[in-house]
Amino acid sequence: MIKAVKSEIHFGVKNVDIYKLENYRFEKRFGVTGVGLSLGYSKSWFNRLPKNGVDQYEALLRNGFTGCQIQVKIPREHGRGASVAKTISIRDFNKVVAYEALIKKNIDAIIILIALSESGLERLVDDAFNGVSLDWFAEKIIHYSQWTYEELEQVLAENREDVKTLYLSGERKNLHLNY
């Protein structure tokens, strides 16, 4: 199991648990219990989504959601034992929040998107005034707007295969791929 460091992001009165993995990439991820809570659902909402929200889950998969979960181990502060959490990628979190906001009109998701958008725009404006190149942002917009649905599906399938092969054999057992 991959060790991780835990922190939280406060979305008003709701908190989302976030993790930085102590693997070779120091990947950052969201805890699945916090995802449900941040959107106004129960702690177990995300784990029940593939069974109880089949249409939503399939729509998410069609739109780039991977469903890839990685279990992480968070050592306790006093050195005795550890807790375990299931996590999803930042991109998957974003896909879930966008779906909830745009399709289900979930007010909690709308608020999260607005707050994240404002924060991102603040960073872009600061970077522009500080002379930092924004080419990466323009490339991202162009990149995503030019893909056909079929190209996106092909890339996502390739990404899923990459995820399977990139993780070391000791880490692979911690992946919970839902496809």
C-alpha positions in Angstrom: 0.0 0.0 0.0 1.3 3.5 -0.8 2.0 5.8 2.1 0.5 9.3 1.9 0.3 12.6 3.8 -3.3 13.9 4.5 -4.6 17.4 4.4 -8.0 19.0 3.9 -9.5 21.6 1.6 -12.4 23.5 3.2 -15.3 24.2 0.9 -17.3 26.5 3.2 -18.5 24.2 6.0 -17.6 21.1 4.2 -14.1 19.5 4.1 -12.6 17.3 1.5 -9.7 15.0 2.4 -6.8 15.3 0.1 -3.6 13.2 -0.1 -0.1 13.5 -1.4 1.2 10.1 -2.2 4.8 9.2 -1.2 5.6 7.4 -4.4 7.9 8.4 -7.1 5.5 11.0 -8.5 4.2 12.6 -5.3 0.7 12.4 -6.9 -2.1 14.4 -5.3 -5.5 12.8 -4.9 -8.9 13.3 -3.3 -10.4 11.0 -0.7 -13.6 9.4 -1.9 -15.5 9.9 1.4 -14.8 13.7 1.1 -16.0 13.7 -2.5 -19.5 12.6 -1.4 -19.6 14.9 1.6 -18.5 18.0 -0.4 -21.4 17.4 -2.8 -24.0 17.1 -0.1 -24.1 13.3 -0.1 -23.1 10.6 2.5 -19.6 9.3 3.0 -20.4 6.2 1.1 -22.0 7.9 -1.9 -19.0 7.7 -4.2 -18.5 3.9 -3.5 -22.2 3.2 -4.3 -22.2 5.3 -7.5 -21.4 2.4 -9.9 -24.3 0.4 -8.6 -26.9 3.0 -7.6 -26.1 5.7 -10.1 -25.5 3.5 -13.1 -26.5 6.1 -15.7 -24.5 8.8 -14.0 -21.5 6.5 -13.7 -21.6 5.5 -17.4 -22.0 9.2 -18.4 -18.9 10.1 -16.3 -16.9 7.3 -18.0 -18.0 8.5 -21.4 -16.7 12.0 -20.5 -13.2 11.1 -19.3 -13.8 9.8 -15.8 -11.5 6.8 -15.1 -12.9 5.5 -11.8 -9.4 4.5 -10.8 -9.1 4.3 -7.0 -5.8 3.9 -5.1 -5.8 3.0 -1.5 -3.3 4.9 0.6 -2.0 4.4 4.1 -1.6 7.4 6.4 0.7 6.9 9.3 -0.7 8.2 12.6 1.1 11.2 14.2 2.3 9.3 17.2 3.8 6.5 15.2 1.3 3.8 16.2 -0.7 2.3 13.3 -2.1 3.9 10.3 -5.4 4.7 8.7 -6.4 3.7 5.2 -8.3 5.8 2.6 -9.5 5.3 -1.0 -8.6 8.1 -3.3 -9.4 9.3 -6.8 -7.3 11.6 -9.1 -7.8 15.4 -9.3 -9.1 15.0 -12.8 -11.7 12.4 -11.7 -12.8 14.7 -8.9 -13.2 17.5 -11.4 -15.2 15.3 -13.7 -17.6 14.3 -10.9 -18.0 17.9 -9.7 -18.6 19.2 -13.3 -21.2 16.5 -13.9 -23.0 17.2 -10.6 -23.0 21.0 -11.4 -23.9 20.9 -15.1 -26.2 17.9 -15.4 -27.7 17.4 -11.9 -27.7 21.2 -11.0 -26.2 20.3 -7.6 -25.8 23.7 -5.8 -22.8 22.4 -3.8 -21.0 21.4 -7.0 -21.8 24.7 -8.6 -20.3 26.5 -5.6 -17.2 24.4 -5.8 -16.7 25.0 -9.5 -17.2 28.8 -9.0 -14.6 28.9 -6.2 -12.1 26.8 -8.1 -12.6 28.8 -11.3 -12.1 32.1 -9.4 -8.9 30.7 -7.8 -7.6 29.5 -11.1 -8.4 32.8 -12.8 -6.7 34.7 -10.0 -3.6 32.6 -10.6 -3.8 33.2 -14.4 -4.1 36.9 -14.0 -1.3 37.0 -11.5 0.9 35.0 -13.9 0.0 37.3 -16.8 1.0 40.4 -14.8 4.2 38.7 -13.5 5.3 37.8 -17.1 4.8 34.1 -16.6 4.0 32.4 -19.9 0.4 31.2 -20.2 1.1 29.1 -23.3 0.3 26.0 -21.2 -3.2 27.3 -20.6 -3.9 28.1 -24.3 -2.5 24.7 -25.3 -4.8 23.0 -22.9 -7.9 24.8 -24.3 -6.9 24.1 -27.9 -5.9 20.5 -27.1 -9.3 19.6 -25.5 -11.5 21.6 -27.9 -10.1 19.8 -31.0 -10.7 16.2 -29.9 -13.5 14.2 -31.4 -15.4 11.9 -29.1 -13.7 8.9 -30.7 -10.2 10.3 -30.2 -11.0 11.1 -26.6 -12.3 7.5 -26.0 -9.1 6.1 -27.6 -6.8 8.3 -25.4 -8.8 7.3 -22.3 -8.4 3.6 -23.1 -4.7 4.1 -23.6 -4.5 6.0 -20.3 -6.2 3.2 -18.5 -3.7 0.7 -19.9 -0.8 3.0 -18.9 -2.1 3.2 -15.4 -2.1 -0.6 -15.2 1.5 -0.9 -16.4 3.0 2.2 -14.7 2.4 1.2 -11.2 4.9 -1.2 -9.7 3.7 -4.7 -9.0 3.6 -3.8 -5.3 1.4 -0.8 -6.0 -0.8 -2.4 -8.6 -2.8 -4.4 -6.1 -3.9 -1.1 -4.6 -5.6 0.0 -7.8 -9.3 -0.5 -8.0 -10.1 -0.1 -11.6 -13.9 -0.1 -12.3 -13.9 -1.1 -16.0 
